[in-house]
């Protein structure tokens, strides 16, 4: 956890009073929200307006005293801060294993800068070492499960506490595996040809930079 805190603390240095921010979802982003709330309470920052990538983050932000607004009220954003599940050398990302991929992508595409914060374990040689989340409409779930299986994507519907994982937008998530011989961008193009697919957790160009915390210190990746 200390590496996540280090990355979050470094990202906070990019925040200035008066900014509009997009707040991410997940354990690393939660550390940033906590530190942001602390800075606001102590008077080190002021006049910050934020929008959130999930109901979970919004609840945390409010508990921390961080002002939150609807996206349309504050966009375009000066800065978005969020974590990632996988990061490659091109600064492409897989996100959404926490279930917030669609709102994350919407918010982060509205930001002039999007800083990813992560520990060094998130750096991968090839995106798709783990699952790729695909958000789909409930009506299409069963046919897409079958079609993705035919494409050798090994789809599995995501559950939480014994029930289907429902996103904040009312969709379900199918976790798929990217075939190792195919680049993720090609796989995503194929997936998105199918009606009922809302979006995927592949973020090809949203991130402008990344702050990576490791055992030897911090490093910054830029596009």
N, C-alpha and C positions, 0 to 999 in steps of 0.2 A: 504493500500500500504506500510505502514511503516514496517510491519512484513516481507513482501517480500524483502524489502531492507535490513533488518537485516540479513535474511538468505543468501542473495546474498553476503553481505559484509563478513559474516563469511566464505563462500566458497572461497572468494578471498584470504583468508589467507593461503589456501592450494596451491596456485599457486606460482611457483618459476620461475625466469628468465631462459630462455632456454627451457621451456616446450613446448610440443605439446598438444593442447587442442581441445576438441569437444564442440561446443557451441550450447546449446539447443534452443528451440522455445517456445514462450509463454510469458506472462507478467512477471513472476518471472525471467525467463532466460534473458529477455530483461534488467532487472535491473543489472544482473551480467555482461552482455556485456557492459552496460554503465559504470559500475565501472571499468571494465577491461580497457576500452579505456582511462578512466581518469588516471589510474595507469601508463599506457604506456606513455601518454603525459607528465606526471609529472616526468617520469624517475624512478619510484619506481619498475617497471618491464621492462625487455627488452628481445629481441630475442625470443618473443613468436610467435609460428606458430599455426594457428587455422584452423579448418574445421567446416562447419556449417550444421545444420540439416534441414535448409530450405532456400529458396531464400529470405524470409523475414528477417531472422537472418543475412544472408550474406550482405544484403543491409544495415542493421543497423551497422554491424561490420565495413564495409568499411567507413560508415559515421563517425564512432568513431575513425577511424585510426587504427583499429585492422587488422593485416595482415591475409589474408585468403588464403587457398590452397585447391586443390582437395584432397579428402580423401586419395587416394592412395599415394599422395606425402608425407603425414605426419604420416600415420598409421604404426605401432600401436601407439595409443595415450597414453600420460602419464595420462591424466585426462579428463573426460567429466563432464560437469555441466549442469543440466537441471531440470525443474520442473516436477510435476506430477499432475494428476487430482484426483487420489485416491492412498492411501498407506495403506497397512495392516501391522499387527504386524510381519509378516514374511518378510517384506520389498519387497513384491510383489507390482506391480504398475499397474494402468490403466493410459495410456497416449494417446494423440492423439485427444483430443477434440478441439485442435487448428488446426488439419488437417495434422500434420507432422509426424505421427506415424512411417511410414516406414523408412524415412531417419533418424529419431531419433534412431530407433532400430539398423539400420546398423552402425551408428556412435558409439553408446554407446557399442555395442558388440566389437568394435575395441579398447576400452579404458581399460587400466589396472585398473583404478579406475573410478567409476561413482558415483558422489555425487549428490543426489537429494536435491533440495532446495525447501522448501514449508512452508506455514503457517499451523498452527495446524488444520485448518478446513479440510485439505486434509487427515487426519488420519481417517480411517473407520474401523469398526469391520469386515465388509464383503465387499470384492471387488464386485462392481456391484450395488452400491447404486444409481449410475447414469448410463448413457449409456456406452456401450463398442463399440468403433469405429472399424469397419471392412473395410479395404481397398480392393476393388475388381476391376476387369477389367470392363470397360464399356460394353463389349460384354456379360458378364455374369450377369449384373445387374438385369435384370428382372426375370431371372430364380432363382437367389439367393434370391431376395425379396420374391418370392413365397415360396421357400424352407424354408427360415428362419421363415416365418410366420407359416408354417406347424409345425415347431419345437417349436412354442410358444415363439419365440425370439422378436416378435413385431418390426420387422425392419422398419426403416424410412430412406429414402435417405436424405443425408444432402444437403441443399441448402445454398447459400450465395448471397445476393443481388438479389434474385429472380431467380438465375440460379444454376444448379447443382454445388456443390463444387468439383472442379477438383484439385487433389493433384499435387505437383511438379513433380511427376512421370507420370502424365496423367491418373490417376485412379479416381474412385469415392468412396465415403464413405457411407457405410450403418451403421447407429447407431442401435445397438440391446440392448435388456435388458436381463440380466442374470437371469434365473429362480431362485428364492430365495432358493429353496430346493436343488440346485445343485451347487457344487463348481465351480468357474470360470474356473479352469484348465480343468475340464471335458467338460464344454460348449465349450471352445476354441478348444479342440481336435475334437469335433463334427463339429464345423464350418470349421476347416481346412481340413476336409476330402473332401470338395467340390472344384472342379476345378473352377478357377476364383477368388478364395480368394487369395489375395497376402499376407496379414498379418493382424494381429489384434493389438489392443492397449494394450494387456496383456503383461506385462514385468515380467516374473516369477523370473528371477535370474540375471538380468543385473545390478541392483543397488548394490553397495558395502556398501554404507552408505547413511544416510539422515541427513540433518540439518533442524530441525523443529523450526520455530519461533513461540512463543506464547506470551500471555499477561504476563506470569511470566518469560519470558526469552527464551534462546535457549536450545534445547536438541538435542543430536545426537543418531541416531539409526544406528546400525551396523549389518551386516549379520553374 
